[in-house]
Amino acid sequence: MGVRIDIPSDSPFTIHNIPYGVISTEEQPTPRCAVAIGSHAIDLVVYSTGGRLSEVDPDVEFQEVFNQPTLNSFAALPYTIRQHVRRKIIEDINDFSIDNDCLIPLGTVRMHLPMRIGGFSDFYCSLEHCQNSTAFMSAGTQIPKNWFYAPSVYNSRVSSIIPSPQPLRRPRGVYFKDGDIPIYGPSQQLDYELEMGFFVSKPIPFGSEVKIESAPEHIFGFVLLNDWSARDLQMFEMKPLGPFHGKGFATSISSWVVTMDALNPFRCSPKTIQNPPPFEHLRWDGKEDGAIDINLKATLKRGNKTFTLGASNLRYLYWTPFQQLTHHASAMCGMDTGDLLGTGTISGDATDDRGNKTELGCLYEATHGGTQWVHLENGTKMKYLEDEDEIILEGWCKDKNGRTVLGFGDCMGKVLPSLR
């Protein structure tokens, strides 16, 4: 007989979640795999001792799979096996069959990157974000025609992906000062981006593609993602080849991966009907399950005060994660277990009673390209992030009655001063 695990009412890690992560502790510094439930982590190496999961598949050495510094080995297993493991963990929690020596208080664990990430691609697929950003550029600028025919995406840096709550330093680079004078120095326009990311599970071999109806089978799970952006560096670099230092210096992700299995109950119809209709390889036949309903929020912590910067929802994306993955693979580049895809900044079109937009996914939108102030609740005004500012992203899934069912935990990152 094990122990009863109490789950606080405000915990994101409910019995309906069971997210996977990689932990270590002061007493046991070797990283290994775990799941989160309430205020505890379940050490999966200890949990799987003695053939506990042999009923799932006797040919899989689960203790060896979980005694790894990443989740790649587990994520690469067939979906049915991973699904059975999750169900077994839930069953054992409900039956009080989890031994106390499996449990570690979350406050005592150190979180690591959950996956060994071989590739990172970031999309640009929110219509509202694209409309807002385009409006602040030079007069007459319109959304490019090709944006409506295929998901826009670029390949980014893997080396600068960091787990929450690891801090980052303000980047240095070249940008224009006073309009046309290039200088090299710390970015003056540091921004956040409210995104989500998802990890590839089942690999897609080089030279092959994937049908969109099979795309969910290739997604291990989702995390919150903040693609930190230096707007002044980014604008300097946009022509002729696009962003480099402006987008590649840091990307924060939440540390617990919420699986597709946990998210399937929140599948829904996308917000926007695509016009023109997508090409056949991007056409999702189901009208009610092509997107995922995940509520998102970005908060600024400055000193001892916190301010809500914006809210959004994953279902607002014009191009859905299933379309993003399918299109990425359509050139037959191949995709590996652990590859990370960022959804791109997610914005909406809701307004408050004064007509101000409340679903903006970055400061570039909120400040109209840095030309207007954002007025915070206590009278403070801002344009971009200052040193010591902290950004906190949250994500929650709710039922039809508005009750929270599960969450992602926080994705946090604090801005440290530039080295020089």
Secondary structure, DSSP 8 states (H G I E B T S, - for coil): --B-----TT-S--TTT--EEEEE-SSS-S-EEEEEETTEEEEHHHHTTTSTTTTT-TTS-HHHHHSSSSSHHHHTS-HHHHHHHHHHHHHHHHTT-B-GGGEEEGGG-EEE-SS--S-EEEEE--HHHHHHHHHTSSTT----GGGGTS-EEEE--STTEEETT--EE--EEEEEETTTEEEEEE-S-EE--EEEEEEE-S-B-TT----GGGGGGGEEEEEEEE--EEHHHHHHHTTTT--SHHHHS-EEE-SSBEEHHHHGGGEE--SS--SS---GGG----SSSSEE--EEEEEEEETTEEEEEEEEEGGG-SS-HHHHHHHHHTT---B-TT-EEE--------B-TTS-B----SHHHHTTTTTS-EE-TTS-EESS--TT-EEEEEEEEE-TTS-EEEE---EEEEEE----
